[in-house]
Amino acid sequence: MAVVLRLSRAGAKKAPFYHIVATDSRNPRDGKFLEQVGTWNPGTEKLTLDQDRLDRWLANGALPSDTVRTVLRRAKTAAPKE
């Protein structure tokens, strides 16, 4: 079973809202998933992550989709530098 991190669409018509989920790569976009690790609202560019769970899935070999990879990369560059 190949686990991927992908977006699952929610929200109203023409107002998308996405859940970032860990799921089997064979499942459909809005189908069954293993765990929800975050949300993303492209209208406001608001990203909410459960960082511990995200790191756990990535450490165990889950592959992010191209879009999830881009969203996470943008969030990392938007984070305040310490």
N, C-alpha and C positions, 0 to 999 in steps of 0.2 A: 504494500500500500504506500503510494507516494503522497505525502502530506504537503499541501501548498497553503500559503497565506494569500487569500484573495478577497476581493470586495463582493459583498452581497447587497443588492440594491433594496432600498426601502424608501419611504417618503411618497409624496404625492406626485401626480402627473406634472411634468416639467419642473419639479422641485426635488431633485434627487438627494438622497441621504444614504450613506453607505456604512455597513458594518464590516469591520475587518475580521475575518474568520479564518480559523484553521480547519481545513477540510480535506477529504480524499480527493485527489485530482479527477476522479471519474464522476464525482457528483456534479449536478447542474449548479449554475451560478447561485440561485436562491434556494437550493435544496438543503439537505441534511448537512450539518457541520459538527465538528468535534468540540470547538470552543470559540467563543467570541473574545477577541483580544483588543478591540478598540472600535472607534467610530470616526468617520470623516464626513464633514459637510462641505462640499466644494463651493457652495454659494458664499459661505463666510470664511472658507479655508480653515475651519476649526477642526483640530485633530485631538482626539482623546485616546490615550493608550494605557493599557495595563502592562507597563514596561517589564515587570517580572515574568509574566506569562509569555510575552512576545520573545524575550530573551531565551526562555526555556524552549519554545518551539524552534527557534533558529538554531540553538545549540543541539537539538535533537535531529536536525537535518531537514526541517521544513523549508521549502523554497518559496520566497515571495514572488508573486506575479510581477510583471513589468510595472504595472500601475502602482501596486503597493510599494515596490522598491522606490519609485519616484516620489511618492507621498512621504515615505519615511526619510528619504534623503533631504527633501525640502524641509521637513520638520526639524531635522538635525541641524541644518544651516540656520533655521530661524530661531533655534534655542539660544538663550543668552550665553555668551562665552564667559567662562570663569577663570 
